[in-house]
Amino acid sequence: MDNKCKNCFLLNVIHNKKFKNKKLIKDISDNYDIDDLNIKSPSNKTLPIEIHHKIKQKNTWVLYWASNPTEDIILKNDKEAYQNNTNNGVTKTDSKGNLILKLNCPSIYTLDDSTHPRHVHFVLLKDNKWDTSNIHTAYILCDIDYDLMNKYVTEKQHLIINAIDIKGSKYTDNIPNSFYLKMPKTGTKKVKKEVVNKFISKNIKNYSKLSKLLKDKKIKIENLPMIVYCAHKKCDASKKLLKTLMDLGYNNVIDFSGGIEGWFNNVEDSESSSVEDKVIEMDGNKTIMYDGISYTITPDNKVLDDDFKIIGRYVNKKVIFNKSEYKKKHNKLKNISLYDDDEEDDYDDSDKDDENDENDEDDEDNKDDEDNEDDSDDDDDEDDDDDDDDEDDEDDDDDDENDEDDDDDDENDVDDEDDEDDEDDLLLSKSEINKIHKMSKTELRKELKKLKKQLKTGGDPELMQTCGFF
């Protein structure tokens, strides 16, 4: 068995002769009866890891322990990190000396005002007792999965770093809330550390909680929690950057080996859930207008299109699209208007007119006058006669009143004609619309697709507004 690590990377294994906290070893070893040993690991695993290692001793019992896992941003000291320790276990090497240590990703802690990479200690059973004079320490780098990465991206309590520059590459977007760190290939540690500190100072404003902790001097810049990623699992740029960061003293780091592809592929995989489930989940959603286009936002900030398909994430009041094709479609829709300018003006006016009855009547009269010019040549002649009468009407006020009454009758007639035309133009009758409002969510979803197709082929946008579909 080669040295490897599940959900982690084995950096190095060293042999220590001294270990200061003898009491800790005793407290942990007392949990296991040497005369009745069984393989055991922590039962509650928040971020489980498996360290595969090979030693010379075969068929030998091994006691191992590490600091407790924590999500606290501020680092604990060594005593706090190991207090009431539950991150320990017992295993046994096989006939070839292979062993597997199963536990949680240990936390970083401070010791004598410094930090060390995450690590696990283990000792061997020798002469029916634990050989605490020979302590082995495995230094590791923890690797998180998509679910935990998604949590950290949303919470913004980790500085997220892309180890590669996507400009000029096939990748169009970084993982949300992350930034590219360009490290010099050469230079002293001092120079490289200045580069890292400048990068942090420039981007820390995007992480309000971290920024406040740093400003209040509750955390050192070297102890800020960081996540590093690159393109995909086979990309080693993140590992190289992580090693550089740890060499410079930035040990509170973890890896997201899935990288850009792992992130966006997992977003796509979440689309495989049934449409029925997505419709049910709409209860807690909200609708936004982004560049004039309507999108649905889920409680966990996923962006859904009109077909309830996940197309991105909503971050800092911006839509971050998962694929370039979604972004291209958005830009195309952004440049297409469903209405001409006149129709938009009329629609906007009608919204305002609902708040004022008098303005509503005036706008309807003005609109009807315009419709009269298009719909009836006879009405045009009457309007021309009215204009002539207005120029010469000083002779008879009664005639003017009669003319106005006639105009009102004509306008009412045209209104009736327009109403009939509107009924003819509707894709659905009023009774059918009422029927739609009584449908279940599943039926509404199906009807929505039908109406969209009709809209694309000349349907009435106002009908869609009436039905509440966009």
N, C-alpha and C positions, 0 to 999 in steps of 0.2 A: 504494500500500500504506500503510495507516494504521499508526501506531506501535502495536505490540502485543507480547505476550510469551507464549510457550507455557510452561506450568508456572511462570510468574512474572508480575510486574506491573512495567511500566516506570514508574518514579517521575519521573525527570528525566534529561536529558542536558546536561552542561555542557562548556565548552571551557576547558582548562587550558593555560597557557603554560609552566608549570614542572612538572617531575617529578623528585623527588630521586634516585630509584634508577635512574640512567642505565645502570648495569651490568646490571641486570635486563633492560632493553629490548634491550641488545646481545646478552645471552646467548640471549634468545628469538628475536630476529631472525636470529641466526646459524644457526638451525635451518632457515631457508628461503632457497633460492637465488633471488635476485631475477630472474635471467635465465631461471629455469625454475619459475615459480610455478604451483601448483595449489591448488584449493580443498581445505582440510583442516581437520578438527576433532578434538578429543580422541577417541581410540578407545574408551577405557573411561569410560563415563558412569554414575556412581552415581545422580545426580539430574539428568538432562538438562534443559536449558532452551534456548529459542530466542528471541533478541531480534530483533524486526523493527523496523527503523528506516529513515528516509529522510534522505538528505543531498543537497547540491547537486551534488557530484561524481558524474558518471556513468561507468560502465564503468571503475571505479577499484579497484585492489587495496587490501585493508584487512588490517592485522595487528592481532590483538586478544589480550588476556590477562587473567587474573583470578587471585585467590588459589586455592590448591588446596582442594578440598573436604575436609572432615574431620568425624568424628563425636565428636571430643574435646569434652568439656564445658568444660574450661579453655581460655580463648582463648590463641592464640599471638601473638607479636609480628609485625611486618610481614616481617622477614627469614625467620622460621620459616614463615610462611604462604605465601611465594613460593619457598621453597627447593626446588631440583630441579623447577621448575615444569613441569607437564604440562597445565595447564588453559589452553591457548592454541590459536590457529588462524589460518588465512588464508582470506579470502573476497573476493568481488568484487561491486561494485554493478552493477545492471543498467542498462538504457538510460534508466531513469527515476530512478536514484539510490537504489533500494531495496537494502538489504543485510540479511543474516540472520547473526547470530552464534550459533553452536552450541557449547555448552560445558556444564560442570557448574555447579551452583549454588555460587558461591564462598563461602568461609568468612568469618566476621567475625574481625577481628584488631585488636590494639591498636597504636596509633601515638601516641607522645608521651603515654602514659597516658590516651588517649581512644580511642573506637571510632567507626566510621563505618558507615552502611548498606552492605549488600552492593553491590558495583559491578564493572563491567567497563571496562577501558581499551581504546581502539583508536586507531591512527594510520593515515594514508593514504600511499600510495606517490606521491611527487612527485619529478620529475626523476630517476627511477630509483634513488631511495633513500627510506627511511622518514622521514617528516617528524616527527621527535621533538620539534620545537619547538612543535607544535600537537597536543596530546593531548586526546582526547575521553573523557569518563567518563560511563557510563550507570549510574545508581543503580537498583537493582531490589529487588523483594521476592519471594522464592521461594515457590512454592505446591507443597505436597506432595500426593501421591495417597493413596488409601485404604490401600494396602499399607504404605507408610511410616508413615502415621498409626497404623495398627494396631500397628506395631512400637514406636512411641514411647509409645502408650497402655500397652502391656504393660511396657515397660522402666521407665517412670516417671522418665525423666531429662530431661523437658521439663515446664515448668509450662504446663498446658493451660487456656486461658481461653475461656469462652463470652461473646461480646459482647452477647448478648441474654438477657433474663430469660424463661424458659419458663413462669413462673407465669401462669395465665390464658390461655395460648396453646394451640394444638392439639397441641403437643409435650409428651409426658409424661416424657421422660428426657433428661438431658444425655449427651453422650459420656462413657464411663467415665473416671474420674480427672480430671475437669475441673470448673471452678468459674466462676460468673458474676461478672464484674467490672463494677460499676456506677460509671461515671465521671461526675463533675459536668459539666454542659453549659457552665457558666461558672466562672470562677476563674483565679487566676494559675497559672503553671507550678509554683510552690512548693506550692500547695494540691493541685494534681492529682498531683504527685509523692508527696506525703504519703499520698494515697488509694491509690496503687499500692503503695507500700512497706508500708502497713498490710495491704493485701490479700495481699501476698506473705508477710508475717510470720504471718498467720492461717492460710494454707493450705500453707506450705512443709513442715509436719510430715507431710503426705501423700506427700512425695517424699523419702524417707530419704537418698538419695545427694546430692541437691541441698542438703538441710538440713545435712548434715555438711560439705559443701564451704563453705557459707556460714558455718557456725559456726566452722570452722577457718580462716576468712579466706583461703581459696584461690581464691575467686571473689567479685567484687563483686556487690551486689544488682542493679545496672544491667546486668550482663553475664549474668544467668541466662538460659538458653535458654527461649524461650516459643513456644507455638503458639496462634494465635487463630482462632476459627471463629464462624460464626453459623448461620442457618437453612439456606441453600442457596446455589448459585452466584450467583444474582441478588441475594442479600442483600448490602448494602454496609456493614452495621454493623461487620463484622470489619475492613474496609479503613480505616474511619474510626478505629477503636480502634488499629489498627496504626500509622497515621500519628501519632496522639496519643502513643503510646508512644515512637516514634522521635523525635518532637519533644522529648520529655522525657529522651532519652538512653538509652532501652532499645532498642538496635539489634539485639540478638541474637534477632530474632523472625522467624517464618515464618507463612505462612497455610495453612489447610486450607479451601479455598474450597468444597469439597463440603458442608461443614457437617453439621448434624444429619441432613438427608435423605440426603446422600451417604454418611454413615456407615452408617445403618441400611438403606438400599437395597442397599449392597454386602454387608452381612451376609446379606440375603435372597437376593442373587444367588448367594452361595456355596452356597445350598441346592439350586441347579439341578443339582449334580453327582449322579450316579446313586446309588441306594440301595446298589447292590452295592459301590461304592467306600467308602461310609460304613461299611458293615459291616466291610470289611477294615480300616479305620482304627481300629476299636474296640480293637485289640490293646493300644495304649498308653493307653487311657482308664481313668478311675476313676469309681466311682459314689458319689454323696453323697446324704444325706437333708437336704432343705431344707424347713423347716416341715412335716416329716413326709411329704414327697413325694420320691420317688426321681428323680434326674436323673443323666445321664451327662456327665462333663466330659472334654473332649479335652485333649491335651497343650498346645494353644495357648489353653486356657481358654474354649473355646466350650461352650455348654450345649445338650445334646440332650435332647429329650423321648423318650417311649417309642417313637415312630416314627422315631427318629434324625433328627429335624428340628431344625435350628438355631433356637433360640428366644431366645438371649441370650448373655451373657458372665458368667464367674465372676470377680468382683473383690472382693478383701478379704473372702473367705468369704461373699459375698452374690451372689445371682443378679440380674443386671441384664437385664431382659427387653427384647427389641428392639421389641416392639409392645405397646400397651395391651391388646390382646385376649389375648395370652399371659399378661399379668399378671392379668387378670380370671379367666382359666381356672384359674390357679394358686390364686388366692384362693378360688374356688369349690371346688376339690378340697381345699383346706386345711380347709374347713368340713364336708366330707363324710367320714364314717368308714365303712370297709368292714365293721367289726365293731361289735357293741354292747359295752357296758362289761363284761358278764360274759364274753363270748368273749375280749376282750382280756386280762382277768385270767387266764383259763384258759391262753391262749397264752403269756403271760409266765411263768406258773408252770411250764409244760412245758419252757420253755427252761432254767429254773433246775434243774428236776428231773433233766435229763440229766447234771448234775454230781454228783448224789447219788442212789444207787440206793434207799436206804431212804425218802427223801422222795418219790421217784417212786412207790413202791408205795403209800404213804399217800395221795398225791393221787389216784392211780387209784382206790383204794377209795372215797374221798370223792366223786369224780366219778361212779363207778358207783352209789353210794347215791342220788345225785340223779337219775341216769338211771332207776334202778329205780322211783322214785316216779312218773315220767312214763310209763314204758313198760308197767308191769304192775300191775294192781290186786291180783293175788295176792301180789306181792312186798310191796306196801304192808301187806297183812294180816299177812304174816309179820313185817315190821318192827314192827307194832303188838304182835304177840304177844311179840316179843323184848323190847319195852319193858315189857310187863306182867311178863314173867319176870324182868326186871332188878329190878323193884320187890319181887317176892315170891320171889326165887330162893334164899333161904337154905336151902330144904328139900333141894335135891339138886344137888350140883356136877356130877355126871355128866350130868344133863339139860342143864346150861349148855354143857358141852363139845360135846354132840351138836348143840345149837342152833347153836353157832358153826360146826361143820362144815357144817351145813345152809346157814348163811348164806354160807359160802365157796363151796359148790357153786352156790348161787343166783347169787352174784356172777359166778362163772365163766360160768354160762349166759348172764347178761345181757351179759358182755363179748363172748361169741361172737355174740350177736344184734347188739351194736353194731358189731362188725367187719363183719358181713354188711351192716348198714345203710350203714356207711361205704363199702364196696365198691360198693353200689348208687348212693350219692350221687356218687361220683367221675365227673368228666367223661371221664376216660380210665382204662383198666385199667393195672395195673402193667406188663404187657408192652408196652403202648403208650407208657408213660412211658419205659421202657428204650429203646424205639425212638427216642424223641425225642432222648435223650442221644447217640445215635449219628448224628444228622443233621448235615449240613453247616450252615454259618452261614446260607446262603441259605434252606435248608429250615427252620431254626430261626426265622428272621425271619418266614416265612410262617405257621408254626405259632403263633408268638407272637400274630399278629393274630387268628387264629382263637380262641385261648384268651381273648384280651381281650374279644372279642365275647361269648363264653360267660360270662365273668365278669360282664359288665354285665347279662346276662339271668339271673343267678342261679347262676353257677358257684361252685365251691368255692375260696376264696382260698388255703386250705392247699395245694391242688394246684399253684397258681401258685408258691407258695413252694418246693414240692418240686422243681418243674421249674427253679427258679432264674431265673425271669423278672422278679422284682422283690423 
